[in-house]
Amino acid sequence: MKETTIEKMYIFIIIFFITLMMRIQVPIFTPYASILGASSVIIGIILSATSFTNLIGNLFAGPLVDRIGKKVFITVPVFISGGLFIAHGFASNSGQLLLLHALNGFALAFMIPAGFALLAGYAKNSHQQGKNIAINGILTTTSSVIGPIIGGILVENFGYETTYFLIGSGMMLTGLYATHFLKERAEIVRVSKGNQRVQSVSLLSVVTAPNQFIIYLAGFAVMYIHGVLIYEIPYLTVEQGYSTVTTGQLFGVMGIGTFFTLSLLFINRFNPLNRLMVGLFGMSLGLFVLLTSSLPLAVPIFIIGLFFGLIMPAMATAITDNVSKDVYGKAFAVMSAVYSLGIIASSFITGVVRHIISPYFIAFLVGMMILTIMGLGRREKVNAPIHKEKETRLIS
C-alpha cells in the first residue's frame, strides 16, 4: 500500500512540473508571436494548428498507450517538448513559430492520455478515481496559478528568448526525473466466458457509447471557453499595453478559483454528469458577467475558474465510470482530442471575428447551446457502458 502511494506521488509530481512549464508560457506566447510579426489572425492560425496536431497525436496515442504502455509516452515526449521550447527562443519569424508550436502540440498529445491512464490504474472504485483526479487537479491548478505569474516575471527580467530556454530546460529535467522514478502499472484486461479476451474497442465505439457523447460535448464547450481566454487575455498586452506580469496575474486569479473548488473534495461524491452541467452553466455565467457588467476583469475570470475546477475532475470521473480500464488510453485520448478540437475552433474563430463581434459572446452561446443539448440528452436514460465485464489482472 505504501509503495503504491509513493508511485502515485511520482505521477503527481511529474504532471505538476509538466503543467507548470506549459503554464509559464501561456501569457508570453501571444505577445512574443506579435513581436515576430504575427497578426491576430496569424496567432489564431498558430494556436489552431497546434491544437490540430495535438488532436492528431491524441488519436494516435490512445491505441498505442493501451497496447505498449504509459511510461514511454510520458518520458519521450517530455524530452522532445523541452527541445522544441528551447527552439522557440531562436525563432525569427511567425512561420518558424508556427512550425515549432505545431510540432510541440503533437509531442504533448501523448503525455496527457498516458498520464491520466496511468493514474487511473491506481483507483479501485469511482470514489478513489475522483479523489485521485481531484488531488491531481489541485496540484496542476497550483501550477496554473503560479506558472503564468512566473512567466510574466521571467519575461520582464530576462526577455522572451531566455524564458523559453528556461521552460525547455525545466521540461528536460522533468523528463530525467520521470525516466528514473516513473513505474509502469501492471496490465489489466477484461475476460468473458471461457477466459477469452474481449475484442478490442474502437475509438468510434468509445465516442458513441451511452452518456459518453454528452461528456465529450461538455469537454468541447469547456475548452472552447478556455481557448478564448487563452487567446484574449494575453492579447491585452498588445492592444491595451498591459504587462505580461498583469496578464499572468489574471490567469493566476482564474487558477485560484479553480483551486478553491478542487479543494472541496466532498464534491466528488456527487454525480459527475450533474457536476459537468452545473460547471458549464457557471462558466457561461462568468462569460455573461464579463460581457455585461463593469466589474473588474478579475471578477468574472475568478467565477469562470471556480466552475472550471468543478468540471475537470468530473470529466475524468465520468469517463472512467463509463468505460473499463483496458480502454482508458483510448477514452482519455478521445478526451484530449475533443479538448484540442475546442481550442482549434475557439482560436481560429476568435482570431477571425474579434474585430467584428466579441469572442466572449460566441463562447457564451457555445456553452449555453451545448448545455441545452446535454440537458435533452440526460432525459434519455441509457445504461450500456463499454465492456463492464469482470476485471482480472493478467497472471503470468
ZAMARGU-4260 file (C-alpha; in steps of 0.2 Angstrom, whole numbers, plus 5000, padded with zeros to 4 digits):
<rodrens>
0) 5000/5000/5000 | 5014/5012/5005 | 5023/5008/4988 | 5008/5012/4978 | 5006/5028/4987
5) 5024/5033/4983 | 5021/5028/4965 | 5006/5039/4964 | 5016/5053/4971 | 5029/5052/4957
10) 5015/5054/4944 | 5008/5069/4953 | 5025/5077/4954 | 5029/5074/4936 | 5012/5080/4930
15) 5014/5095/4941 | 5030/5101/4933 | 5025/5097/4916 | 5009/5108/4918 | 5020/5121/4927
20) 5032/5123/4912 | 5017/5123/4900 | 5008/5137/4910 | 5023/5148/4911 | 5022/5151/4893
25) 5003/5154/4892 | 5004/5173/4895 | 5020/5176/4884 | 5016/5167/4868 | 5004/5179/4861
30) 5015/5195/4863 | 5030/5185/4858 | 5021/5180/4842 | 5016/5198/4839 | 5034/5204/4841
35) 5039/5192/4827 | 5026/5200/4816 | 5011/5189/4818 | 4994/5197/4816 | 4979/5192/4827
40) 4973/5181/4813 | 4990/5173/4811 | 4991/5170/4830 | 4974/5162/4829 | 4980/5150/4815
45) 4996/5146/4825 | 4985/5141/4840 | 4973/5132/4829 | 4987/5122/4820 | 4995/5117/4837
50) 4978/5111/4843 | 4976/5101/4827 | 4992/5092/4828 | 4988/5089/4846 | 4972/5081/4841
55) 4980/5070/4828 | 4993/5065/4841 | 4979/5061/4853 | 4971/5049/4841 | 4987/5040/4838
60) 4991/5040/4857 | 4975/5031/4863 | 4978/5014/4855 | 4997/5015/4857 | 4996/5019/4876
65) 4984/5004/4879 | 4995/4992/4869 | 5013/4997/4873 | 5012/5006/4890 | 5011/5023/4898
70) 5028/5027/4904 | 5037/5028/4887 | 5023/5040/4881 | 5026/5052/4895 | 5045/5052/4896
75) 5050/5053/4877 | 5038/5067/4873 | 5044/5077/4888 | 5062/5077/4881 | 5055/5082/4863
80) 5044/5096/4870 | 5059/5103/4880 | 5070/5104/4864 | 5056/5112/4855 | 5053/5125/4869
85) 5071/5130/4868 | 5070/5131/4849 | 5056/5144/4852 | 5069/5156/4858 | 5078/5155/4842
90) 5063/5158/4830 | 5065/5173/4819 | 5048/5174/4811 | 5030/5169/4814 | 5032/5155/4801
95) 5045/5146/4811 | 5035/5149/4827 | 5020/5140/4818 | 5031/5125/4814 | 5039/5124/4832
100) 5022/5126/4841 | 5013/5114/4830 | 5027/5100/4832 | 5026/5104/4851 | 5007/5101/4851
105) 5010/5084/4843 | 5023/5079/4856 | 5012/5085/4871 | 4997/5075/4864 | 5004/5058/4870
110) 5008/5064/4888 | 4990/5069/4894 | 4981/5052/4890 | 4996/5042/4895 | 4997/5051/4912
115) 4978/5050/4915 | 4978/5032/4911 | 4992/5028/4922 | 4985/5037/4937 | 4968/5030/4934
120) 4975/5012/4936 | 4978/5016/4954 | 4960/5018/4958 | 4949/5003/4964 | 4932/5012/4963
125) 4924/5028/4957 | 4926/5037/4973 | 4945/5034/4973 | 4946/5039/4955 | 4938/5055/4959
130) 4949/5058/4974 | 4965/5055/4963 | 4959/5066/4949 | 4955/5080/4962 | 4972/5079/4970
135) 4980/5079/4953 | 4969/5094/4949 | 4974/5103/4964 | 4992/5101/4960 | 4990/5106/4942
140) 4979/5121/4947 | 4993/5126/4959 | 5005/5126/4944 | 4992/5135/4934 | 4991/5149/4947
145) 5010/5152/4949 | 5015/5147/4931 | 5008/5162/4922 | 5014/5174/4936 | 5032/5166/4934
150) 5031/5168/4915 | 5027/5186/4916 | 5041/5189/4929 | 5054/5180/4919 | 5050/5189/4903
155) 5050/5206/4912 | 5068/5202/4919 | 5076/5191/4906 | 5066/5193/4889 | 5057/5180/4879
160) 5071/5170/4872 | 5079/5166/4889 | 5062/5162/4896 | 5059/5149/4883 | 5076/5142/4886
165) 5072/5140/4905 | 5055/5132/4900 | 5063/5119/4889 | 5077/5116/4902 | 5064/5113/4915
170) 5055/5101/4904 | 5070/5091/4901 | 5074/5090/4919 | 5056/5083/4922 | 5060/5070/4909
175) 5075/5064/4918 | 5065/5063/4934 | 5051/5053/4925 | 5064/5041/4917 | 5071/5037/4934
180) 5056/5036/4946 | 5040/5033/4935 | 5034/5015/4935 | 5023/5006/4923 | 5007/4999/4930
185) 5003/4981/4928 | 4992/4977/4913 | 4974/4975/4917 | 4962/4965/4904 | 4944/4960/4903
190) 4938/4942/4902 | 4922/4935/4897 | 4916/4917/4896 | 4929/4904/4894 | 4943/4917/4900
195) 4943/4924/4882 | 4950/4942/4879 | 4936/4954/4875 | 4938/4961/4857 | 4946/4977/4856
200) 4936/4993/4857 | 4937/5006/4843 | 4939/5024/4846 | 4922/5027/4837 | 4914/5015/4850
205) 4921/5025/4864 | 4914/5041/4857 | 4897/5034/4854 | 4894/5025/4870 | 4879/5030/4880
210) 4882/5046/4890 | 4900/5047/4883 | 4895/5058/4869 | 4887/5071/4880 | 4903/5070/4891
215) 4914/5074/4876 | 4902/5088/4871 | 4904/5096/4888 | 4923/5095/4886 | 4922/5103/4869
220) 4912/5118/4876 | 4924/5120/4891 | 4939/5120/4880 | 4931/5132/4868 | 4928/5144/4883
225) 4946/5141/4889 | 4953/5144/4872 | 4945/5161/4871 | 4953/5166/4887 | 4970/5159/4882
230) 4969/5170/4867 | 4961/5186/4873 | 4969/5189/4890 | 4987/5189/4883 | 4982/5200/4869
235) 4978/5214/4881 | 4997/5216/4881 | 4996/5220/4863 | 4980/5231/4862 | 4980/5239/4879
240) 4998/5239/4884 | 4996/5228/4899 | 5012/5220/4905 | 5015/5201/4905 | 5015/5201/4924
245) 4997/5208/4924 | 4990/5196/4912 | 4999/5182/4921 | 4991/5188/4937 | 4974/5187/4928
250) 4977/5169/4924 | 4983/5166/4942 | 4966/5173/4948 | 4957/5160/4937 | 4968/5147/4944
255) 4964/5152/4962 | 4946/5150/4958 | 4949/5133/4951 | 4960/5128/4966 | 4946/5133/4978
260) 4933/5122/4970 | 4946/5107/4969 | 4950/5108/4987 | 4932/5104/4991 | 4935/5085/4990
265) 4917/5081/4996 | 4910/5087/4979 | 4917/5071/4971 | 4903/5061/4980 | 4890/5070/4968
270) 4886/5063/4951 | 4899/5068/4939 | 4887/5072/4924 | 4877/5084/4936 | 4894/5092/4940
275) 4898/5094/4922 | 4881/5103/4919 | 4882/5114/4934 | 4901/5118/4930 | 4897/5123/4911
280) 4882/5134/4917 | 4894/5143/4929 | 4907/5146/4916 | 4894/5153/4904 | 4888/5164/4918
285) 4905/5170/4921 | 4906/5175/4902 | 4889/5184/4904 | 4896/5194/4919 | 4911/5198/4909
290) 4901/5204/4894 | 4888/5214/4903 | 4895/5221/4919 | 4908/5234/4923 | 4916/5224/4937
295) 4935/5222/4936 | 4941/5209/4924 | 4947/5198/4938 | 4929/5195/4945 | 4922/5186/4930
300) 4938/5177/4927 | 4938/5171/4945 | 4920/5165/4943 | 4925/5155/4927 | 4940/5147/4936
305) 4928/5142/4951 | 4917/5132/4939 | 4932/5126/4929 | 4938/5117/4945 | 4921/5109/4946
310) 4922/5102/4928 | 4939/5094/4926 | 4938/5080/4940 | 4920/5077/4935 | 4925/5075/4917
315) 4939/5062/4921 | 4927/5053/4933 | 4913/5052/4921 | 4924/5044/4908 | 4931/5031/4919
320) 4914/5027/4926 | 4908/5023/4909 | 4922/5013/4902 | 4933/4998/4908 | 4951/5000/4912
325) 4958/4992/4896 | 4951/5006/4886 | 4957/5020/4897 | 4970/5025/4885 | 4958/5027/4871
330) 4945/5036/4881 | 4957/5049/4888 | 4965/5051/4871 | 4947/5055/4864 | 4945/5067/4878
335) 4961/5076/4874 | 4957/5076/4856 | 4940/5084/4860 | 4949/5097/4871 | 4961/5101/4856
340) 4945/5102/4844 | 4938/5115/4856 | 4955/5125/4856 | 4956/5124/4837 | 4938/5131/4835
345) 4940/5145/4848 | 4957/5150/4842 | 4953/5151/4824 | 4936/5159/4826 | 4942/5172/4839
350) 4956/5177/4828 | 4944/5180/4813 | 4929/5188/4821 | 4937/5198/4836 | 4936/5214/4827
355) 4918/5211/4822 | 4910/5203/4837 | 4915/5199/4855 | 4923/5182/4856 | 4916/5181/4874
360) 4899/5182/4867 | 4901/5167/4855 | 4909/5157/4869 | 4894/5161/4879 | 4882/5155/4865
365) 4893/5139/4863 | 4892/5135/4882 | 4873/5138/4883 | 4869/5128/4867 | 4879/5113/4872
370) 4872/5114/4890 | 4854/5113/4882 | 4860/5098/4872 | 4866/5089/4887 | 4850/5093/4896
375) 4840/5085/4882 | 4852/5070/4882 | 4850/5067/4900 | 4832/5064/4898 | 4835/5048/4888
380) 4841/5036/4901 | 4853/5023/4893 | 4864/5012/4903 | 4876/5002/4892 | 4894/5006/4897
385) 4908/4999/4886 | 4914/4981/4892 | 4909/4982/4910 | 4914/4964/4912 | 4923/4957/4927
390) 4940/4964/4930 | 4955/4952/4932 | 4974/4955/4932 | 4984/4947/4919 | 4993/4932/4928
395) 5010/4927/4921
</rodrens>
